[in-house]
């Protein structure tokens, strides 16, 4: 691993050696490996190490004795100055420094404690949080209604053999890999126990209808087995929280939800399947007139960015045992297509693509649509508001459509469309010229 010309995930600079820097070596070993350079200042300038020859022998011995690993220490020169490179490989098992576990994340080192340490130790053992066995719970403690729901859904999906669906609940759990030895896994309790919160704090959904960020109109909580939470949560969103636009097609009455039904379903399933249940926080769904936010205490896989979610990517579920059961029941796919499906469904309905955000505060999926009020609050004048809302309703507008909508000339329609393009409300769709279409920005 070659050092970079700046500090990053794999490189750290220190002007001189201190034994406390063994913590940094521990952090590299527990992450993806890295190089600690002794003899460079914070600007990356070589300042030299006067006792380099002694350190060449001392450092490997201290690392071996206190961390139990081997490192390569190289002596390098720049002009007349000498500096050291300590190269650490990533280790497949946990490395501790005096009983402490350190981890390199980005360009910082952190000591792992509590839930973060639990997850780290499990991962190093090739396990996940939802795969940990739980003593004191039996199949008889689980919900027969949740099993019936799973059997119904799995029979419809065709992803479980028919004979397996007719077997006992204990055999079904074993078939789904939700048992380890004589114990049920955490995933089994989440999915099938009538009150999973007895074992996992925050294992429920919280839904709120907001007028503004400060004004909550009403709220609901959805408890019970996660399989039932999905059904009840989706039903609440579609029937109580989201107000459909009603219009008539001939003699028929049609209702359009403000956000695509399938995209809402995918967002809910993603929030449930990929949540970090060790955090103790419920999945939170906030509904506004023009926005819909799904939040869970989750995180992206190592080295991923939000950009990975906007194109084809592998499926790397945070809770693989939960995700496998949801897949067998036909709720989710196993190809990592959920985030792309949300984008496609929004495009199909003519609204902007969802915003995906990850940070220390967890994961957020935000759907957004324009309303008369939201556009007015942004200072958009009436004629431009009408164009934006019409585009959102029908998916695409042209110059001639704007002329007809507002009763204006071709040149005026062109000016309006260019203004909305400049203000980032609309963008051209396809080639320019006669009949050029405009769609919502980001849709």
C-alpha positions in Angstrom: 0.0 0.0 0.0 1.7 3.2 -1.1 1.3 6.4 1.0 -0.7 9.2 -0.4 0.3 12.9 -0.6 -2.4 13.7 2.0 -3.9 12.1 5.0 -6.9 9.8 4.3 -8.5 6.5 5.2 -5.2 4.7 4.8 -2.6 7.3 5.7 -1.7 9.2 8.9 1.2 11.6 9.5 3.0 12.1 12.9 6.0 14.3 13.5 7.6 12.0 16.1 6.9 8.6 17.6 4.9 8.1 20.8 3.8 4.8 22.2 0.2 6.0 22.1 0.3 5.8 18.3 0.0 2.0 18.8 -3.7 2.9 18.9 -3.6 4.2 15.3 -1.9 1.0 14.2 -4.6 -0.9 16.0 -7.2 1.2 14.2 -5.7 0.4 10.8 -5.5 -3.3 11.5 -9.2 -3.3 12.4 -10.2 -1.4 9.3 -8.8 -1.7 5.8 -5.1 -1.4 6.8 -2.9 1.6 6.3 0.4 3.4 6.7 1.5 5.5 9.7 4.3 7.9 8.7 6.6 9.1 11.4 8.6 12.3 10.6 6.0 14.4 8.7 4.0 17.3 10.0 0.3 18.1 9.4 1.1 19.7 6.1 2.9 16.6 4.9 6.3 18.1 5.0 9.2 15.8 6.1 10.7 17.0 9.4 12.8 14.0 10.0 13.2 11.4 12.8 16.5 11.7 14.7 16.3 8.3 16.4 15.1 6.4 13.3 17.5 3.4 13.7 16.4 2.6 17.2 12.7 3.0 16.2 13.2 0.5 13.4 13.8 -2.1 16.0 11.6 -0.9 18.8 8.4 -0.3 17.0 8.0 -3.8 15.5 8.7 -5.3 18.9 6.1 -3.1 20.7 3.5 -3.8 18.1 4.1 -7.5 18.4 4.0 -7.5 22.2 1.0 -5.1 22.7 -1.1 -5.7 19.6 -0.1 -9.3 18.7 0.4 -8.5 15.1 3.3 -7.9 12.7 4.0 -4.7 10.8 6.6 -3.6 8.2 8.7 -0.6 9.1 10.6 1.1 6.3 13.2 3.8 6.6 12.9 6.5 3.9 14.8 9.6 3.1 14.1 13.0 1.5 17.2 15.1 1.1 19.1 14.7 4.4 16.0 13.9 6.4 14.9 10.4 7.4 11.3 9.4 8.1 9.6 6.0 8.8 6.7 4.3 7.2 4.8 1.7 9.3 2.7 -0.4 7.1 -0.2 -2.3 8.7 -2.3 -5.0 7.0 -6.0 -5.4 7.6 -6.6 -8.3 10.0 -9.6 -10.7 9.7 -10.0 -10.9 13.5 -10.3 -8.2 16.1 -7.1 -6.5 17.3 -7.1 -4.8 20.7 -4.7 -2.4 22.4 -4.7 -3.0 26.2 -8.3 -4.2 26.0 -9.4 -1.3 23.8 -10.6 -1.7 20.2 -9.8 1.1 17.9 -11.0 1.6 14.3 -9.9 3.9 11.4 -12.8 5.7 9.9 -12.1 8.3 7.2 -9.1 10.2 8.4 -9.9 9.8 12.1 -9.4 7.1 14.7 -12.2 6.2 17.1 -12.4 3.8 20.1 -15.3 1.4 19.6 -17.6 1.0 22.6 -21.2 -0.2 23.2 -23.3 -1.1 20.2 -20.5 -0.1 17.8 -18.1 -2.5 19.4 -20.7 -5.3 19.4 -21.3 -4.9 15.7 -17.5 -4.8 15.0 -16.8 -7.9 16.9 -19.7 -9.8 15.2 -18.6 -8.7 11.8 -15.0 -9.9 12.5 -16.6 -13.3 13.4 -18.5 -13.3 10.1 -21.8 -12.7 11.8 -24.4 -10.0 11.8 -26.5 -8.4 14.6 -29.7 -10.1 13.5 -28.0 -13.5 13.4 -27.2 -13.6 17.1 -29.0 -16.4 19.0 -31.3 -15.5 21.9 -31.8 -17.8 24.9 -35.1 -18.2 26.8 -37.4 -17.9 23.7 -39.1 -20.8 22.0 -41.2 -21.3 18.9 -44.3 -21.5 21.1 -43.7 -17.8 22.1 -44.0 -16.6 18.5 -47.1 -15.3 16.7 -49.2 -17.8 14.8 -50.7 -14.8 12.9 -47.3 -13.7 11.7 -46.5 -17.3 10.5 -49.9 -17.4 8.6 -49.0 -14.0 7.0 -45.6 -15.3 5.9 -47.0 -18.6 4.5 -49.6 -16.6 2.5 -47.1 -14.2 1.1 -44.4 -16.9 0.4 -47.0 -19.1 -1.4 -47.8 -16.1 -3.6 -44.1 -15.3 -4.3 -43.2 -18.9 -5.1 -39.8 -18.4 -3.3 -40.4 -21.2 -0.8 -41.2 -24.8 -1.7 -44.8 -25.6 -1.2 -44.0 -28.6 1.0 -41.9 -26.5 3.3 -44.8 -24.1 3.8 -46.8 -27.0 5.1 -44.3 -28.0 7.7 -44.3 -27.1 11.4 -43.3 -23.6 12.4 -40.1 -24.9 13.9 -39.2 -26.5 10.6 -40.1 -23.4 8.7 -37.8 -21.3 10.9 -35.0 -23.8 10.3 -35.6 -23.6 6.6 -35.3 -19.8 6.7 -32.0 -20.1 8.7 -33.5 -18.3 11.7 -32.3 -21.0 14.2 -28.8 -21.6 15.5 -28.6 -24.8 17.5 -31.3 -24.8 20.1 -31.8 -21.1 19.9 -33.8 -18.7 17.8 -31.9 -15.8 16.2 -32.7 -12.2 16.8 -34.2 -12.0 13.3 -36.8 -14.6 14.2 -37.9 -12.5 17.2 -38.1 -9.4 15.1 -40.1 -11.0 12.4 -42.4 -13.4 14.3 -42.6 -12.4 18.0 -45.8 -10.7 19.0 -43.9 -8.1 21.0 -40.3 -7.9 19.7 -39.7 -4.8 21.8 -39.3 -7.0 24.8 -36.0 -8.0 23.3 -35.2 -5.1 20.9 -35.9 -1.5 22.0 -37.3 0.6 19.3 -38.5 -2.3 17.1 -41.6 -0.4 15.8 -42.8 2.2 13.3 -43.6 5.8 14.2 -45.7 7.8 11.7 -46.5 11.5 12.0 -48.6 14.0 9.9 -47.0 17.5 10.0 -48.2 20.9 9.0 -44.7 22.3 9.5 -41.6 20.9 11.1 -42.8 22.4 14.4 -46.5 21.5 14.1 -47.6 17.9 14.4 -51.2 17.2 13.4 -51.5 13.6 14.5 -49.4 10.4 14.8 -49.5 6.6 15.1 -47.2 3.9 16.3 -47.2 0.4 14.7 -46.1 -2.4 17.0 -46.0 -6.2 16.7 -44.0 -8.6 14.5 -42.1 -6.8 11.8 -44.0 -8.7 9.1 -47.2 -7.2 10.4 -45.6 -3.8 10.9 -45.0 -3.7 7.1 -48.6 -4.5 6.3 -50.1 -2.2 8.9 -47.7 0.7 8.2 -48.2 0.7 4.5 -52.0 0.6 5.0 -51.9 3.5 7.4 -49.8 5.6 4.9 -52.1 4.9 2.0 -55.4 5.3 3.7 -54.9 7.8 6.5 -51.8 9.9 5.9 -51.5 10.5 2.1 -54.3 12.5 0.5 -55.0 11.4 -3.1 -55.6 13.8 -5.9 -59.1 13.0 -7.4 -59.9 13.5 -11.0 -62.3 12.1 -13.5 -61.5 10.2 -16.7 -64.8 10.2 -18.7 -67.4 8.9 -16.3 -64.8 7.2 -14.1 -63.4 8.6 -10.9 -59.6 8.2 -10.5 -57.4 8.8 -7.5 -53.7 9.5 -7.7 -51.5 9.4 -4.6 -49.1 12.3 -4.2 -46.2 9.8 -4.3 -46.0 6.5 -6.2 -47.4 3.6 -4.2 -44.6 1.2 -5.2 -41.9 3.8 -4.3 -43.6 4.2 -0.8 -43.6 0.5 -0.4 -39.9 0.1 -1.3 -38.9 3.0 1.0 -40.8 1.4 4.0 -39.3 -2.1 3.3 -35.8 -0.6 3.0 -36.2 1.2 6.3 -37.3 -1.9 8.0 -34.8 -4.4 6.4 -31.7 -2.2 6.7 -32.3 -0.5 10.0 -29.6 -0.8 12.7 -31.9 -2.4 15.4 -29.2 -2.1 18.1 -29.7 1.7 18.2 -33.0 1.6 20.0 -34.7 4.1 17.7 -37.9 3.3 15.8 -38.3 3.8 12.0 -39.8 7.3 11.7 -42.0 8.4 8.8 -42.9 12.1 8.5 -45.7 13.1 6.2 -46.2 16.7 4.9 -48.3 18.3 2.2 -45.4 18.2 -0.2 -42.9 15.8 1.3 -42.6 12.3 2.7 -39.6 11.3 4.7 -38.5 7.8 5.8 -35.8 7.7 8.5 -34.0 4.8 10.1 -30.8 4.5 12.1 -28.8 2.8 9.4 -25.6 3.2 7.5 -24.1 2.6 4.1 -21.7 -0.4 3.5 -18.0 0.5 3.9 -16.7 2.6 0.9 -20.1 3.2 -0.5 -21.6 6.7 -1.2 -25.1 7.8 -2.0 -24.2 7.6 -5.7 -24.1 3.8 -5.4 -27.8 3.8 -4.7 -28.7 5.6 -7.9 -27.4 2.9 -10.3 -27.2 -0.9 -10.3 -25.4 -2.2 -7.2 -25.1 -5.4 -5.4 -27.4 -6.3 -2.5 -25.6 -5.9 0.8 -28.3 -6.0 3.5 -27.5 -4.7 6.9 -29.7 -7.5 8.4 -29.2 -10.5 6.0 -31.4 -12.9 8.0 -34.3 -10.4 8.1 -33.8 -9.6 4.4 -33.8 -13.2 3.4 -37.1 -13.8 5.1 -38.6 -10.7 3.5 -37.3 -11.9 0.1 -38.8 -15.4 0.6 -42.1 -13.7 1.4 -41.9 -11.6 -1.8 -41.6 -8.3 -0.1 -38.1 -7.4 -1.5 -35.8 -8.4 -4.3 -32.3 -9.8 -3.7 -30.6 -7.7 -6.4 -30.2 -4.3 -4.7 -32.8 -2.8 -7.1 -35.1 -1.1 -4.5 -33.5 2.3 -4.6 -33.5 2.3 -8.4 -37.1 1.2 -8.4 -38.0 4.2 -6.3 -36.3 6.6 -8.8 -38.1 4.9 -11.8 -41.5 5.1 -10.1 -41.0 8.8 -9.3 -40.0 9.5 -12.9 -43.1 7.6 -14.1 -45.3 9.8 -12.0 -43.5 13.0 -13.1 -42.1 14.0 -9.7 -38.5 14.5 -8.7 -36.4 11.5 -7.9 -36.1 10.8 -4.1 -33.2 12.2 -2.2 -31.0 9.7 -0.3 -29.0 10.9 2.6 -26.7 9.1 5.0 -24.8 10.6 8.0 -24.2 10.2 11.7 -27.9 10.8 12.2 -28.9 7.7 10.1 -30.5 7.2 6.7 -33.2 9.4 5.1 -35.2 8.8 2.0 -37.2 11.9 1.0 -39.9 12.2 -1.6 -40.9 15.6 -2.8 -43.7 17.1 -4.9 -44.6 20.6 -5.8 -47.8 22.2 -4.5 -49.4 25.5 -5.2 -48.5 26.6 -1.6 -44.9 25.4 -1.7 -44.3 27.1 -5.0 -45.9 30.3 -3.8 -43.7 30.3 -0.7 -40.7 30.1 -2.9 -41.8 33.2 -4.7 -42.7 31.7 -8.0 -45.3 33.8 -9.8 -48.6 32.3 -10.9 -48.0 31.6 -14.6 -44.8 29.7 -13.8 -46.5 27.8 -11.0 -49.2 26.7 -13.4 -46.5 25.3 -15.8 -44.7 23.5 -13.0 -47.9 21.9 -11.6 -49.1 20.9 -15.1 -45.7 19.3 -15.8 -46.0 17.4 -12.6 -49.5 16.2 -13.4 -48.9 15.1 -17.0 -45.2 14.3 -16.9 -43.9 16.6 -19.7 -44.8 19.9 -21.4 -43.9 21.4 -24.7 -43.8 25.0 -25.9 -47.1 24.6 -27.7 -48.7 23.1 -24.5 -47.6 26.2 -22.5 -49.0 28.4 -25.2 -52.4 26.7 -24.9 -52.3 26.5 -21.1 -51.6 30.2 -20.6 -52.8 31.7 -23.9 -49.4 33.3 -24.7 -47.3 33.5 -27.8 -44.5 31.1 -28.8 -41.8 33.5 -27.8 -43.4 34.1 -24.4 -43.7 30.4 -23.8 -40.1 29.9 -24.7 -39.1 32.6 -22.2 -41.1 31.0 -19.5 -39.6 27.6 -20.1 -36.1 29.0 -20.2 -36.8 30.8 -16.9 -38.0 27.6 -15.2 -34.9 25.8 -16.6 -32.7 28.5 -15.2 -34.5 28.3 -11.8 -34.0 24.5 -11.7 -37.6 23.6 -11.9 -37.6 22.1 -15.4 -35.1 20.6 -17.7 -35.2 19.6 -21.4 -36.1 16.1 -22.2 -34.4 14.6 -25.3 -33.2 16.6 -28.3 -33.9 20.3 -28.9 -36.0 21.6 -31.7 -39.6 21.6 -32.6 -41.6 19.7 -30.0 -38.9 19.8 -27.4 -40.3 18.4 -24.1 -39.6 19.7 -20.6 -39.8 17.5 -17.4 -39.4 18.3 -13.8 -35.8 18.9 -12.7 -34.5 15.6 -11.3 -37.4 13.6 -12.6 
